[in-house]
Amino acid sequence: MIIGIDLAKDGNKTGIAYFVDGSIRTATLTSIEEVISISLHFKMAYIDAPLSLPYDRKSIDHNNGNNHRQCDKMLLLRHVRFFPISLGPMRELTREGIKLSSALSSHHLFVHEAFPGAFYDAFSIDRKDIKEQKIIYKKLGFTTRAKNQHESDAIACLLTGLLDTRGEVEHYYGLDGCIAVPRPYTKALL
């Protein structure tokens, strides 16, 4: 039903995560075509990548000084750190995210933007400590064999989706997009 995707530039080293018989299966894919092909087996995709531009920006290459979407500004108010879409590598990731969102939406998937950093912050764990992340996943009742940070981030996206189906996320809406983020008290679920 849900797939979590940690999108990488050009699909290279993109982590995916999904449920199989109560456990979480992960993989690292190397092309956007693989990501799309596998995603079509699901109804909802939670993607770690910007899926839209600031409402007054015509393209990722058009620099009008506005580097944050309204939904990004809401994350900042919650003290969630992230890279703006104008930062070098984020420009291409944003381009890829918009393309992937469009492709999946055209196949009737519900596409949501997620942010693993906000997931990890909600559980007060290090964003780059995969061992600590696996401990949280286990406390939440899931076994995983995530082999790298991309796969662990995809799990965070997947679990954000699961929490969303249970009403345990906040949606930061703006004229230019929406980000699904676990509620601040999510850690109490452990």
C-alpha positions in Angstrom: 0.0 0.0 0.0 2.8 2.5 0.9 6.3 2.9 -0.4 9.0 5.1 1.1 11.5 6.6 -1.3 14.7 8.4 -0.5 15.3 9.9 -4.0 18.8 10.5 -5.2 19.9 12.7 -8.1 19.3 10.8 -11.4 17.8 7.9 -9.4 21.4 6.8 -8.5 21.5 5.1 -5.1 17.8 5.8 -4.4 16.6 3.9 -1.3 13.2 2.4 -1.2 11.3 0.7 1.6 7.9 -1.1 1.8 6.1 -3.6 4.0 6.1 -7.4 3.4 4.3 -9.6 5.9 4.9 -7.3 8.8 8.5 -6.6 8.2 10.2 -3.9 6.1 11.9 -4.7 2.9 14.5 -2.3 1.5 16.5 -1.9 -1.6 18.9 0.6 -3.3 18.0 1.3 -6.9 20.2 2.9 -9.5 17.7 4.4 -12.0 14.6 6.5 -11.9 12.9 4.0 -14.2 13.4 1.3 -11.6 11.9 3.5 -8.9 8.8 4.2 -11.1 8.4 0.6 -12.0 8.4 -0.7 -8.4 6.3 2.3 -7.1 3.5 1.4 -9.5 2.7 -1.6 -7.2 1.7 0.7 -4.4 -1.1 3.2 -3.7 0.9 5.9 -1.8 4.4 7.1 -2.1 6.2 9.2 0.6 9.2 10.8 -1.1 12.3 12.5 0.5 12.8 15.2 -2.1 11.3 18.6 -2.8 8.3 18.0 -5.0 7.5 21.6 -5.9 9.0 25.0 -6.3 8.3 28.2 -4.3 5.0 29.6 -5.8 6.6 32.7 -7.3 9.5 30.8 -8.9 9.1 29.9 -12.6 11.7 27.2 -12.6 14.5 25.8 -10.5 16.9 27.8 -12.6 15.0 31.1 -12.2 16.5 32.8 -9.2 14.3 35.4 -7.8 15.8 35.3 -4.3 13.0 33.1 -2.9 14.6 29.8 -1.9 12.0 28.5 0.5 8.5 27.3 -0.2 5.7 28.2 2.3 5.8 24.7 3.6 9.6 25.0 4.2 9.1 28.1 6.2 6.7 26.2 8.4 9.4 23.6 9.0 11.8 26.4 10.0 9.2 27.6 12.6 9.4 24.1 14.1 13.2 24.4 14.2 13.7 21.6 11.6 16.9 22.0 9.7 17.1 21.3 6.0 18.9 22.3 2.8 17.1 25.0 0.6 16.2 24.0 -2.9 18.6 26.6 -4.3 21.7 24.8 -2.9 23.8 23.1 -5.6 22.8 19.4 -5.4 19.3 20.2 -4.1 18.6 21.9 -7.5 18.9 18.7 -9.4 17.1 16.7 -6.6 14.2 19.1 -6.8 14.0 18.7 -10.6 14.0 14.9 -10.2 11.5 15.0 -7.4 9.0 17.1 -9.5 9.4 14.7 -12.4 8.9 11.6 -10.2 5.9 13.1 -8.5 4.3 13.9 -11.8 5.1 10.4 -13.2 3.6 8.6 -10.2 0.6 11.0 -9.9 -0.2 10.3 -13.6 -0.6 6.6 -12.6 -3.0 7.6 -9.8 -0.6 7.2 -6.8 -1.1 9.5 -3.9 2.3 11.3 -3.7 3.4 13.0 -0.5 6.6 14.8 0.4 8.3 13.5 3.5 11.5 14.5 5.3 13.5 11.8 7.2 15.3 14.5 9.1 12.0 15.6 10.7 11.2 12.0 11.5 14.5 11.5 13.2 14.1 14.8 15.1 10.6 13.7 16.3 12.3 10.6 17.9 15.3 12.6 19.1 17.8 10.5 17.2 20.8 11.3 15.1 20.0 11.9 11.4 23.1 9.9 10.3 23.3 7.2 12.9 21.9 4.1 11.2 22.4 1.9 14.3 20.3 4.3 16.4 17.7 4.5 13.6 17.4 0.7 13.5 16.9 0.6 17.3 13.9 3.0 16.9 12.5 0.9 14.1 12.7 -2.1 16.3 11.0 -0.3 19.2 8.2 0.6 16.8 7.8 -3.2 16.1 9.6 -3.5 12.7 12.6 -5.5 11.7 14.8 -4.2 8.9 18.0 -4.9 7.2 18.7 -1.4 5.9 22.2 -1.6 4.3 22.9 2.1 4.0 21.6 5.6 4.9 19.5 5.8 1.7 17.5 2.7 2.8 17.2 3.9 6.3 15.9 7.3 5.1 13.4 5.4 2.9 12.2 3.6 6.0 11.7 6.9 7.7 9.5 8.0 4.7 7.6 4.7 4.9 6.9 5.1 8.6 5.9 8.7 8.1 3.3 7.3 5.6 2.2 4.7 8.2 1.9 7.4 10.8 -0.1 9.5 8.4 -2.7 6.7 7.9 -3.1 6.7 11.7 -3.5 10.5 11.9 -0.1 11.0 13.6 1.5 13.5 11.2 1.1 17.2 10.6 0.8 18.4 7.1 2.5 21.7 6.4 0.5 23.2 3.5 1.4 26.2 1.5 0.4 27.6 -1.9 3.4 25.7 -3.2 3.4 22.3 -1.7 2.9 20.2 1.4 5.3 18.2 3.7 4.1 15.4 5.9 6.0 15.4 9.3 5.5 13.2 12.4 3.8 15.1 15.2 6.2 16.5 17.9 4.9 14.0 20.5 5.4 11.0 18.3 8.2 9.8 20.6 5.6 9.0 23.2 4.4 6.2 20.9 7.5 4.1 21.8 
